[in-house]
Amino acid sequence: MPTLPYDTEALQPALSKESFDYHYGKHLQTYVDNLNKLITGTEFEDMPVEEIIRKADGGIYNNAAQTWNHTMFFDTLTPVKKEMPERLAGMINRDFGSVAQFRDEFLAKAAAQFGSGWAWLSVNEEGKLVITTESNAGNPLRGGLRPIMTIDVWEHAYYIDYRNRRPDFLKAVWELIDWEKVDGRL
Ligand code: MN
């Protein structure tokens, strides 16, 4: 179970303590517990999670990917507003035109993902930044991309604080992203 780099009350009012009690304390904990149960006595038992995501299918894949996806999502948030480092901003300007256009495109794709899933910023094989969305536990590592940022768009991520208003959740979470960490993953 990953530890959070902030207190569960630290991101209020954007994300409530109650939402962390459920999303982190119950949903993520369940994925971690299920993964540990499912891999016991299998070839996956001592494998790094990234390798499980690339090789496994079914329940082991789903729980490994959900563990990894949530770890990146929670680890990318911060209560202290961070400026985007120049290296990342330069790549975003190159690949999306501007930081504002990148934000609009990312949030539009995240809002449009049908049903449960994730919106991702990744680096592709040519070193370009790409925005993709995945259903359910989907993870870009499977498609040869290197993910550096993600936002959870499962209803459980926003229903406590935002009910059905996914775009409002996305706009609020955007303000919590630690761009220094995203840059550090380049
Ligand atoms: Mn989630």
Boltz pocket constraint, residues with backbone or C-beta under 6 A from the ligand:
constraints:
  - pocket:
      binder: B
      contacts: [[A, 23], [A, 27], [A, 70], [A, 152], [A, 154], [A, 156], [A, 157]]
      max_distance: 6.0
